[in-house]
């Protein structure tokens, strides 16, 4: 069971950390903080730069903590909050399936984060 929890933590956590790095630094094909903030402003999410910074920090920090199994309640919260924000601001109007830009991806990330936070990190964790 601990190996399965580790695999889920690494997949979800590192993916979210990567999303944060895209927003903050433009890594992994991202646009960086200024461009992400401008994009958010153009969608009516204001102040875009501040929201991009907060979302990027939450995803990066939450993702890294989650991967390590450290501070799972905080890690899950830092993952769930930007996903809920993305659902509310962008995805909910498109329905469920990600192919139509719906909430599917966000729901899976939220379920994994909350589920792992509830059952624990397993034996292969820092904390």
N, CA, C and O atoms as a GROMACS GRO file, in nm:
protein
  508
    1UNK      N    1   0.083  -0.119   0.000
    1UNK     CA    2   0.000   0.000   0.000
    1UNK      C    3   0.088   0.126   0.000
    1UNK      O    4   0.057   0.222  -0.070
    2UNK      N    5   0.195   0.125   0.076
    2UNK     CA    6   0.281   0.243   0.082
    2UNK      C    7   0.343   0.276  -0.053
    2UNK      O    8   0.359   0.394  -0.087
    3UNK      N    9   0.377   0.175  -0.131
    3UNK     CA   10   0.432   0.200  -0.263
    3UNK      C   11   0.327   0.264  -0.354
    3UNK      O   12   0.358   0.355  -0.431
    4UNK      N   13   0.204   0.217  -0.347
    4UNK     CA   14   0.096   0.278  -0.424
    4UNK      C   15   0.073   0.422  -0.386
    4UNK      O   16   0.052   0.507  -0.472
    5UNK      N   17   0.075   0.452  -0.255
    5UNK     CA   18   0.058   0.590  -0.210
    5UNK      C   19   0.172   0.678  -0.258
    5UNK      O   20   0.150   0.793  -0.296
    6UNK      N   21   0.294   0.625  -0.256
    6UNK     CA   22   0.409   0.700  -0.306
    6UNK      C   23   0.393   0.733  -0.454
    6UNK      O   24   0.419   0.846  -0.496
    7UNK      N   25   0.351   0.636  -0.533
    7UNK     CA   26   0.333   0.659  -0.677
    7UNK      C   27   0.229   0.768  -0.700
    7UNK      O   28   0.251   0.857  -0.783
    8UNK      N   29   0.118   0.763  -0.630
    8UNK     CA   30   0.014   0.866  -0.645
    8UNK      C   31   0.066   1.002  -0.600
    8UNK      O   32   0.046   1.102  -0.668
    9UNK      N   33   0.134   1.006  -0.484
    9UNK     CA   34   0.188   1.133  -0.434
    9UNK      C   35   0.286   1.195  -0.533
    9UNK      O   36   0.281   1.315  -0.558
   10UNK      N   37   0.374   1.113  -0.588
   10UNK     CA   38   0.473   1.166  -0.682
   10UNK      C   39   0.408   1.215  -0.811
   10UNK      O   40   0.442   1.322  -0.860
   11UNK      N   41   0.315   1.137  -0.865
   11UNK     CA   42   0.250   1.177  -0.990
   11UNK      C   43   0.171   1.306  -0.973
   11UNK      O   44   0.184   1.399  -1.053
   12UNK      N   45   0.089   1.312  -0.870
   12UNK     CA   46   0.006   1.430  -0.847
   12UNK      C   47   0.091   1.548  -0.801
   12UNK      O   48   0.079   1.658  -0.854
   13UNK      N   49   0.176   1.524  -0.704
   13UNK     CA   50   0.255   1.633  -0.647
   13UNK      C   51   0.350   1.696  -0.746
   13UNK      O   52   0.358   1.818  -0.756
   14UNK      N   53   0.423   1.614  -0.820
   14UNK     CA   54   0.519   1.670  -0.916
   14UNK      C   55   0.450   1.736  -1.035
   14UNK      O   56   0.500   1.834  -1.090
   15UNK      N   57   0.334   1.683  -1.073
   15UNK     CA   58   0.257   1.749  -1.179
   15UNK      C   59   0.213   1.888  -1.134
   15UNK      O   60   0.225   1.984  -1.209
   16UNK      N   61   0.161   1.897  -1.012
   16UNK     CA   62   0.117   2.028  -0.963
   16UNK      C   63   0.234   2.122  -0.941
   16UNK      O   64   0.223   2.241  -0.968
   17UNK      N   65   0.346   2.070  -0.892
   17UNK     CA   66   0.466   2.154  -0.877
   17UNK      C   67   0.509   2.207  -1.013
   17UNK      O   68   0.549   2.323  -1.024
   18UNK      N   69   0.501   2.123  -1.115
   18UNK     CA   70   0.533   2.167  -1.251
   18UNK      C   71   0.441   2.277  -1.299
   18UNK      O   72   0.486   2.372  -1.363
   19UNK      N   73   0.312   2.265  -1.270
   19UNK     CA   74   0.216   2.370  -1.307
   19UNK      C   75   0.253   2.501  -1.239
   19UNK      O   76   0.247   2.608  -1.300
   20UNK      N   77   0.290   2.493  -1.112
   20UNK     CA   78   0.332   2.613  -1.040
   20UNK      C   79   0.457   2.675  -1.102
   20UNK      O   80   0.465   2.797  -1.116
   21UNK      N   81   0.554   2.591  -1.139
   21UNK     CA   82   0.677   2.640  -1.202
   21UNK      C   83   0.649   2.702  -1.339
   21UNK      O   84   0.716   2.797  -1.379
   22UNK      N   85   0.550   2.649  -1.410
   22UNK     CA   86   0.510   2.711  -1.537
   22UNK      C   87   0.461   2.854  -1.514
   22UNK      O   88   0.500   2.946  -1.585
   23UNK      N   89   0.376   2.870  -1.414
   23UNK     CA   90   0.320   3.002  -1.384
   23UNK      C   91   0.427   3.099  -1.334
   23UNK      O   92   0.433   3.214  -1.377
   24UNK      N   93   0.510   3.051  -1.243
   24UNK     CA   94   0.605   3.140  -1.177
   24UNK      C   95   0.728   3.171  -1.261
   24UNK      O   96   0.772   3.286  -1.267
   25UNK      N   97   0.784   3.069  -1.326
   25UNK     CA   98   0.916   3.082  -1.389
   25UNK      C   99   0.917   3.060  -1.539
   25UNK      O  100   1.019   3.081  -1.604
   26UNK      N  101   0.805   3.018  -1.595
   26UNK     CA  102   0.801   2.987  -1.738
   26UNK      C  103   0.868   2.855  -1.773
   26UNK      O  104   0.896   2.830  -1.890
   27UNK      N  105   0.892   2.771  -1.674
   27UNK     CA  106   0.954   2.640  -1.698
   27UNK      C  107   0.852   2.545  -1.761
   27UNK      O  108   0.732   2.568  -1.754
   28UNK      N  109   0.900   2.439  -1.821
   28UNK     CA  110   0.818   2.330  -1.875
   28UNK      C  111   0.714   2.381  -1.975
   28UNK      O  112   0.601   2.331  -1.978
   29UNK      N  113   0.751   2.478  -2.055
   29UNK     CA  114   0.660   2.530  -2.156
   29UNK      C  115   0.562   2.633  -2.106
   29UNK      O  116   0.471   2.673  -2.179
   30UNK      N  117   0.578   2.677  -1.982
   30UNK     CA  118   0.488   2.778  -1.927
   30UNK      C  119   0.522   2.917  -1.977
   30UNK      O  120   0.617   2.935  -2.053
   31UNK      N  121   0.445   3.015  -1.934
   31UNK     CA  122   0.461   3.152  -1.983
   31UNK      C  123   0.525   3.245  -1.881
   31UNK      O  124   0.558   3.359  -1.915
   32UNK      N  125   0.543   3.199  -1.758
   32UNK     CA  126   0.600   3.286  -1.656
   32UNK      C  127   0.494   3.372  -1.590
   32UNK      O  128   0.378   3.376  -1.632
   33UNK      N  129   0.537   3.440  -1.486
   33UNK     CA  130   0.444   3.513  -1.400
   33UNK      C  131   0.376   3.629  -1.471
   33UNK      O  132   0.254   3.643  -1.463
   34UNK      N  133   0.451   3.712  -1.540
   34UNK     CA  134   0.393   3.830  -1.603
   34UNK      C  135   0.290   3.792  -1.710
   34UNK      O  136   0.179   3.845  -1.712
   35UNK      N  137   0.327   3.700  -1.798
   35UNK     CA  138   0.235   3.659  -1.905
   35UNK      C  139   0.115   3.584  -1.849
   35UNK      O  140   0.003   3.603  -1.898
   36UNK      N  141   0.135   3.501  -1.748
   36UNK     CA  142   0.022   3.431  -1.686
   36UNK      C  143  -0.072   3.530  -1.620
   36UNK      O  144  -0.194   3.518  -1.629
   37UNK      N  145  -0.015   3.630  -1.552
   37UNK     CA  146  -0.097   3.735  -1.492
   37UNK      C  147  -0.177   3.812  -1.595
   37UNK      O  148  -0.294   3.843  -1.572
   38UNK      N  149  -0.115   3.845  -1.709
   38UNK     CA  150  -0.186   3.915  -1.816
   38UNK      C  151  -0.298   3.830  -1.873
   38UNK      O  152  -0.406   3.880  -1.901
   39UNK      N  153  -0.271   3.700  -1.889
   39UNK     CA  154  -0.374   3.608  -1.939
   39UNK      C  155  -0.492   3.603  -1.842
   39UNK      O  156  -0.608   3.605  -1.884
   40UNK      N  157  -0.462   3.598  -1.712
   40UNK     CA  158  -0.569   3.595  -1.613
   40UNK      C  159  -0.649   3.725  -1.616
   40UNK      O  160  -0.772   3.724  -1.609
   41UNK      N  161  -0.579   3.838  -1.628
   41UNK     CA  162  -0.649   3.967  -1.641
   41UNK      C  163  -0.743   3.966  -1.761
   41UNK      O  164  -0.855   4.015  -1.753
   42UNK      N  165  -0.696   3.911  -1.874
   42UNK     CA  166  -0.777   3.910  -1.996
   42UNK      C  167  -0.903   3.825  -1.980
   42UNK      O  168  -1.001   3.845  -2.052
   43UNK      N  169  -0.900   3.729  -1.887
   43UNK     CA  170  -1.017   3.645  -1.862
   43UNK      C  171  -1.105   3.703  -1.752
   43UNK      O  172  -1.207   3.643  -1.715
   44UNK      N  173  -1.067   3.820  -1.698
   44UNK     CA  174  -1.146   3.882  -1.593
   44UNK      C  175  -1.107   3.838  -1.453
   44UNK      O  176  -1.177   3.870  -1.357
   45UNK      N  177  -0.998   3.764  -1.441
   45UNK     CA  178  -0.949   3.721  -1.310
   45UNK      C  179  -0.849   3.827  -1.264
   45UNK      O  180  -0.736   3.832  -1.313
   46UNK      N  181  -0.892   3.912  -1.170
   46UNK     CA  182  -0.811   4.027  -1.132
   46UNK      C  183  -0.790   4.034  -0.982
   46UNK      O  184  -0.876   3.992  -0.905
   47UNK      N  185  -0.676   4.086  -0.940
   47UNK     CA  186  -0.561   4.127  -1.020
   47UNK      C  187  -0.483   4.005  -1.069
   47UNK      O  188  -0.438   3.923  -0.989
   48UNK      N  189  -0.469   3.994  -1.199
   48UNK     CA  190  -0.411   3.875  -1.260
   48UNK      C  191  -0.274   3.839  -1.210
   48UNK      O  192  -0.246   3.722  -1.186
   49UNK      N  193  -0.186   3.938  -1.194
   49UNK     CA  194  -0.050   3.909  -1.149
   49UNK      C  195  -0.050   3.851  -1.009
   49UNK      O  196   0.025   3.757  -0.980
   50UNK      N  197  -0.132   3.906  -0.921
   50UNK     CA  198  -0.139   3.856  -0.783
   50UNK      C  199  -0.199   3.716  -0.780
   50UNK      O  200  -0.149   3.629  -0.710
   51UNK      N  201  -0.304   3.695  -0.855
   51UNK     CA  202  -0.368   3.562  -0.859
   51UNK      C  203  -0.271   3.459  -0.918
   51UNK      O  204  -0.262   3.347  -0.868
   52UNK      N  205  -0.199   3.496  -1.023
   52UNK     CA  206  -0.101   3.405  -1.083
   52UNK      C  207   0.009   3.372  -0.983
   52UNK      O  208   0.051   3.256  -0.973
   53UNK      N  209   0.056   3.471  -0.909
   53UNK     CA  210   0.159   3.448  -0.808
   53UNK      C  211   0.108   3.355  -0.699
   53UNK      O  212   0.177   3.259  -0.663
   54UNK      N  213  -0.009   3.382  -0.647
   54UNK     CA  214  -0.064   3.298  -0.539
   54UNK      C  215  -0.091   3.156  -0.587
   54UNK      O  216  -0.060   3.060  -0.517
   55UNK      N  217  -0.149   3.142  -0.705
   55UNK     CA  218  -0.177   3.009  -0.759
   55UNK      C  219  -0.046   2.934  -0.785
   55UNK      O  220  -0.034   2.816  -0.752
   56UNK      N  221   0.050   3.002  -0.844
   56UNK     CA  222   0.178   2.938  -0.872
   56UNK      C  223   0.250   2.894  -0.746
   56UNK      O  224   0.302   2.782  -0.740
   57UNK      N  225   0.251   2.980  -0.645
   57UNK     CA  226   0.314   2.943  -0.517
   57UNK      C  227   0.242   2.826  -0.450
   57UNK      O  228   0.305   2.736  -0.397
   58UNK      N  229   0.110   2.829  -0.454
   58UNK     CA  230   0.031   2.721  -0.392
   58UNK      C  231   0.058   2.589  -0.463
   58UNK      O  232   0.079   2.487  -0.399
   59UNK      N  233   0.056   2.591  -0.596
   59UNK     CA  234   0.079   2.467  -0.672
   59UNK      C  235   0.221   2.416  -0.652
   59UNK      O  236   0.240   2.296  -0.632
   60UNK      N  237   0.318   2.503  -0.658
   60UNK     CA  238   0.457   2.460  -0.642
   60UNK      C  239   0.483   2.407  -0.502
   60UNK      O  240   0.534   2.297  -0.486
   61UNK      N  241   0.446   2.484  -0.401
   61UNK     CA  242   0.470   2.444  -0.262
   61UNK      C  243   0.386   2.322  -0.226
   61UNK      O  244   0.438   2.225  -0.170
   62UNK      N  245   0.258   2.327  -0.257
   62UNK     CA  246   0.170   2.215  -0.226
   62UNK      C  247   0.214   2.087  -0.295
   62UNK      O  248   0.214   1.980  -0.236
   63UNK      N  249   0.251   2.100  -0.422
   63UNK     CA  250   0.295   1.984  -0.498
   63UNK      C  251   0.421   1.921  -0.442
   63UNK      O  252   0.431   1.798  -0.432
   64UNK      N  253   0.518   2.005  -0.405
   64UNK     CA  254   0.643   1.951  -0.348
   64UNK      C  255   0.618   1.886  -0.212
   64UNK      O  256   0.668   1.777  -0.185
   65UNK      N  257   0.542   1.953  -0.127
   65UNK     CA  258   0.509   1.894   0.004
   65UNK      C  259   0.435   1.762  -0.012
   65UNK      O  260   0.465   1.664   0.056
   66UNK      N  261   0.339   1.761  -0.102
   66UNK     CA  262   0.259   1.640  -0.127
   66UNK      C  263   0.349   1.526  -0.175
   66UNK      O  264   0.335   1.413  -0.128
   67UNK      N  265   0.440   1.555  -0.266
   67UNK     CA  266   0.532   1.454  -0.317
   67UNK      C  267   0.614   1.392  -0.205
   67UNK      O  268   0.639   1.271  -0.203
   68UNK      N  269   0.656   1.476  -0.112
   68UNK     CA  270   0.738   1.429   0.001
   68UNK      C  271   0.654   1.362   0.110
   68UNK      O  272   0.709   1.295   0.197
   69UNK      N  273   0.523   1.381   0.107
   69UNK     CA  274   0.437   1.330   0.213
   69UNK      C  275   0.451   1.411   0.340
   69UNK      O  276   0.432   1.359   0.450
   70UNK      N  277   0.484   1.536   0.325
   70UNK     CA  278   0.513   1.624   0.437
   70UNK      C  279   0.399   1.724   0.455
   70UNK      O  280   0.361   1.794   0.360
   71UNK      N  281   0.345   1.731   0.576
   71UNK     CA  282   0.237   1.826   0.603
   71UNK      C  283   0.118   1.806   0.512
   71UNK      O  284   0.070   1.902   0.451
   72UNK      N  285   0.069   1.684   0.503
   72UNK     CA  286  -0.036   1.652   0.405
   72UNK      C  287  -0.161   1.740   0.414
   72UNK      O  288  -0.215   1.776   0.310
   73UNK      N  289  -0.211   1.775   0.533
   73UNK     CA  290  -0.329   1.862   0.533
   73UNK      C  291  -0.301   1.997   0.465
   73UNK      O  292  -0.383   2.046   0.387
   74UNK      N  293  -0.186   2.057   0.494
   74UNK     CA  294  -0.149   2.182   0.429
   74UNK      C  295  -0.124   2.160   0.280
   74UNK      O  296  -0.171   2.238   0.198
   75UNK      N  297  -0.050   2.055   0.246
   75UNK     CA  298  -0.020   2.025   0.106
   75UNK      C  299  -0.149   2.009   0.025
   75UNK      O  300  -0.162   2.065  -0.084
   76UNK      N  301  -0.242   1.932   0.079
   76UNK     CA  302  -0.369   1.909   0.008
   76UNK      C  303  -0.447   2.040  -0.007
   76UNK      O  304  -0.507   2.065  -0.111
   77UNK      N  305  -0.446   2.122   0.096
   77UNK     CA  306  -0.515   2.251   0.089
   77UNK      C  307  -0.454   2.338  -0.020
   77UNK      O  308  -0.526   2.403  -0.096
   78UNK      N  309  -0.321   2.340  -0.028
   78UNK     CA  310  -0.252   2.422  -0.129
   78UNK      C  311  -0.276   2.369  -0.270
   78UNK      O  312  -0.265   2.444  -0.367
   79UNK      N  313  -0.308   2.243  -0.282
   79UNK     CA  314  -0.343   2.185  -0.412
   79UNK      C  315  -0.490   2.211  -0.446
   79UNK      O  316  -0.523   2.250  -0.558
   80UNK      N  317  -0.576   2.190  -0.349
   80UNK     CA  318  -0.720   2.200  -0.373
   80UNK      C  319  -0.765   2.343  -0.402
   80UNK      O  320  -0.848   2.363  -0.491
   81UNK      N  321  -0.712   2.440  -0.331
   81UNK     CA  322  -0.760   2.578  -0.349
   81UNK      C  323  -0.743   2.631  -0.492
   81UNK      O  324  -0.838   2.685  -0.547
   82UNK      N  325  -0.625   2.617  -0.554
   82UNK     CA  326  -0.616   2.664  -0.693
   82UNK      C  327  -0.703   2.583  -0.789
   82UNK      O  328  -0.751   2.637  -0.889
   83UNK      N  329  -0.723   2.453  -0.760
   83UNK     CA  330  -0.811   2.373  -0.846
   83UNK      C  331  -0.955   2.422  -0.836
   83UNK      O  332  -1.024   2.430  -0.938
   84UNK      N  333  -1.001   2.455  -0.715
   84UNK     CA  334  -1.135   2.509  -0.699
   84UNK      C  335  -1.147   2.645  -0.768
   84UNK      O  336  -1.249   2.675  -0.830
   85UNK      N  337  -1.042   2.727  -0.756
   85UNK     CA  338  -1.042   2.856  -0.825
   85UNK      C  339  -1.050   2.839  -0.976
   85UNK      O  340  -1.123   2.912  -1.043
   86UNK      N  341  -0.975   2.743  -1.030
   86UNK     CA  342  -0.978   2.718  -1.175
   86UNK      C  343  -1.115   2.668  -1.219
   86UNK      O  344  -1.165   2.707  -1.324
   87UNK      N  345  -1.175   2.582  -1.137
   87UNK     CA  346  -1.309   2.534  -1.169
   87UNK      C  347  -1.407   2.651  -1.174
   87UNK      O  348  -1.482   2.666  -1.271
   88UNK      N  349  -1.405   2.733  -1.070
   88UNK     CA  350  -1.501   2.843  -1.061
   88UNK      C  351  -1.479   2.948  -1.170
   88UNK      O  352  -1.575   2.999  -1.227
   89UNK      N  353  -1.353   2.980  -1.199
   89UNK     CA  354  -1.323   3.091  -1.291
   89UNK      C  355  -1.325   3.050  -1.437
   89UNK      O  356  -1.355   3.133  -1.524
   90UNK      N  357  -1.294   2.924  -1.467
   90UNK     CA  358  -1.273   2.887  -1.606
   90UNK      C  359  -1.356   2.765  -1.649
   90UNK      O  360  -1.428   2.771  -1.748
   91UNK      N  361  -1.345   2.656  -1.576
   91UNK     CA  362  -1.385   2.526  -1.628
   91UNK      C  363  -1.532   2.489  -1.608
   91UNK      O  364  -1.586   2.412  -1.689
   92UNK      N  365  -1.598   2.539  -1.506
   92UNK     CA  366  -1.733   2.493  -1.474
   92UNK      C  367  -1.831   2.517  -1.588
   92UNK      O  368  -1.921   2.436  -1.611
   93UNK      N  369  -1.814   2.624  -1.660
   93UNK     CA  370  -1.907   2.656  -1.769
   93UNK      C  371  -1.891   2.564  -1.890
   93UNK      O  372  -1.973   2.566  -1.981
   94UNK      N  373  -1.784   2.485  -1.890
   94UNK     CA  374  -1.757   2.396  -2.003
   94UNK      C  375  -1.799   2.251  -1.976
   94UNK      O  376  -1.776   2.164  -2.060
   95UNK      N  377  -1.860   2.225  -1.862
   95UNK     CA  378  -1.904   2.091  -1.832
   95UNK      C  379  -1.796   2.007  -1.764
   95UNK      O  380  -1.704   2.060  -1.702
   96UNK      N  381  -1.809   1.878  -1.777
   96UNK     CA  382  -1.720   1.788  -1.703
   96UNK      C  383  -1.591   1.755  -1.778
   96UNK      O  384  -1.483   1.763  -1.719
   97UNK      N  385  -1.600   1.717  -1.903
   97UNK     CA  386  -1.486   1.656  -1.973
   97UNK      C  387  -1.379   1.756  -2.011
   97UNK      O  388  -1.408   1.864  -2.062
   98UNK      N  389  -1.254   1.719  -1.986
   98UNK     CA  390  -1.140   1.806  -2.013
   98UNK      C  391  -1.127   1.837  -2.162
   98UNK      O  392  -1.074   1.942  -2.199
   99UNK      N  393  -1.173   1.749  -2.246
   99UNK     CA  394  -1.166   1.773  -2.391
   99UNK      C  395  -1.240   1.900  -2.431
   99UNK      O  396  -1.205   1.965  -2.530
  100UNK      N  397  -1.342   1.935  -2.355
  100UNK     CA  398  -1.415   2.059  -2.378
  100UNK      C  399  -1.374   2.168  -2.278
  100UNK      O  400  -1.447   2.265  -2.258
  101UNK      N  401  -1.256   2.150  -2.215
  101UNK     CA  402  -1.204   2.244  -2.114
  101UNK      C  403  -1.286   2.241  -1.985
  101UNK      O  404  -1.295   2.341  -1.914
  102UNK      N  405  -1.345   2.126  -1.957
  102UNK     CA  406  -1.427   2.110  -1.838
  102UNK      C  407  -1.346   2.080  -1.712
  102UNK      O  408  -1.224   2.098  -1.710
  103UNK      N  409  -1.415   2.035  -1.609
  103UNK     CA  410  -1.358   2.022  -1.475
  103UNK      C  411  -1.292   1.887  -1.446
  103UNK      O  412  -1.241   1.866  -1.336
  104UNK      N  413  -1.292   1.797  -1.541
  104UNK     CA  414  -1.245   1.660  -1.520
  104UNK      C  415  -1.107   1.654  -1.453
  104UNK      O  416  -1.092   1.589  -1.349
  105UNK      N  417  -1.007   1.720  -1.509
  105UNK     CA  418  -0.871   1.719  -1.455
  105UNK      C  419  -0.871   1.770  -1.312
  105UNK      O  420  -0.810   1.709  -1.224
  106UNK      N  421  -0.938   1.883  -1.288
  106UNK     CA  422  -0.941   1.943  -1.155
  106UNK      C  423  -1.004   1.850  -1.052
  106UNK      O  424  -0.956   1.840  -0.939
  107UNK      N  425  -1.111   1.783  -1.091
  107UNK     CA  426  -1.179   1.692  -0.999
  107UNK      C  427  -1.087   1.576  -0.960
  107UNK      O  428  -1.083   1.537  -0.843
  108UNK      N  429  -1.014   1.521  -1.055
  108UNK     CA  430  -0.924   1.410  -1.027
  108UNK      C  431  -0.812   1.454  -0.934
  108UNK      O  432  -0.776   1.381  -0.841
  109UNK      N  433  -0.756   1.571  -0.958
  109UNK     CA  434  -0.649   1.623  -0.872
  109UNK      C  435  -0.702   1.646  -0.730
  109UNK      O  436  -0.636   1.609  -0.633
  110UNK      N  437  -0.820   1.705  -0.718
  110UNK     CA  438  -0.881   1.728  -0.586
  110UNK      C  439  -0.905   1.595  -0.515
  110UNK      O  440  -0.873   1.582  -0.397
  111UNK      N  441  -0.961   1.497  -0.586
  111UNK     CA  442  -0.990   1.367  -0.524
  111UNK      C  443  -0.862   1.300  -0.476
  111UNK      O  444  -0.859   1.245  -0.365
  112UNK      N  445  -0.757   1.304  -0.555
  112UNK     CA  446  -0.631   1.242  -0.514
  112UNK      C  447  -0.572   1.314  -0.393
  112UNK      O  448  -0.527   1.249  -0.299
  113UNK      N  449  -0.572   1.446  -0.395
  113UNK     CA  450  -0.514   1.522  -0.284
  113UNK      C  451  -0.590   1.498  -0.154
  113UNK      O  452  -0.530   1.473  -0.050
  114UNK      N  453  -0.721   1.506  -0.160
  114UNK     CA  454  -0.802   1.487  -0.039
  114UNK      C  455  -0.794   1.341   0.008
  114UNK      O  456  -0.780   1.315   0.127
  115UNK      N  457  -0.803   1.248  -0.086
  115UNK     CA  458  -0.796   1.106  -0.050
  115UNK      C  459  -0.666   1.070   0.020
  115UNK      O  460  -0.669   1.003   0.123
  116UNK      N  461  -0.554   1.114  -0.034
  116UNK     CA  462  -0.424   1.085   0.029
  116UNK      C  463  -0.413   1.155   0.163
  116UNK      O  464  -0.361   1.097   0.258
  117UNK      N  465  -0.460   1.280   0.173
  117UNK     CA  466  -0.455   1.350   0.300
  117UNK      C  467  -0.536   1.277   0.406
  117UNK      O  468  -0.499   1.278   0.524
  118UNK      N  469  -0.645   1.214   0.366
  118UNK     CA  470  -0.730   1.141   0.463
  118UNK      C  471  -0.669   1.008   0.506
  118UNK      O  472  -0.682   0.970   0.622
  119UNK      N  473  -0.604   0.936   0.415
  119UNK     CA  474  -0.550   0.804   0.451
  119UNK      C  475  -0.406   0.809   0.498
  119UNK      O  476  -0.359   0.716   0.564
  120UNK      N  477  -0.335   0.915   0.466
  120UNK     CA  478  -0.196   0.930   0.508
  120UNK      C  479  -0.101   0.900   0.392
  120UNK      O  480  -0.139   0.846   0.289
  121UNK      N  481   0.024   0.939   0.414
  121UNK     CA  482   0.126   0.932   0.309
  121UNK      C  483   0.185   0.793   0.290
  121UNK      O  484   0.244   0.766   0.185
  122UNK      N  485   0.170   0.705   0.386
  122UNK     CA  486   0.233   0.575   0.378
  122UNK      C  487   0.374   0.578   0.437
  122UNK      O  488   0.419   0.681   0.489
  123UNK      N  489   0.442   0.466   0.429
  123UNK     CA  490   0.574   0.451   0.490
  123UNK      C  491   0.684   0.530   0.420
  123UNK      O  492   0.782   0.568   0.483
  124UNK      N  493   0.668   0.553   0.291
  124UNK     CA  494   0.774   0.619   0.213
  124UNK      C  495   0.746   0.768   0.205
  124UNK      O  496   0.712   0.821   0.099
  125UNK      N  497   0.759   0.836   0.317
  125UNK     CA  498   0.730   0.978   0.325
  125UNK      C  499   0.831   1.043   0.420
  125UNK      O  500   0.885   0.979   0.510
  126UNK      N  501   0.854   1.171   0.397
  126UNK     CA  502   0.944   1.246   0.484
  126UNK      C  503   0.878   1.275   0.619
  126UNK      O  504   0.943   1.268   0.724
  127UNK      N  505   0.749   1.306   0.616
  127UNK     CA  506   0.686   1.345   0.741
  127UNK      C  507   0.566   1.265   0.779
  127UNK      O  508   0.505   1.290   0.883
   0.00000   0.00000   0.00000
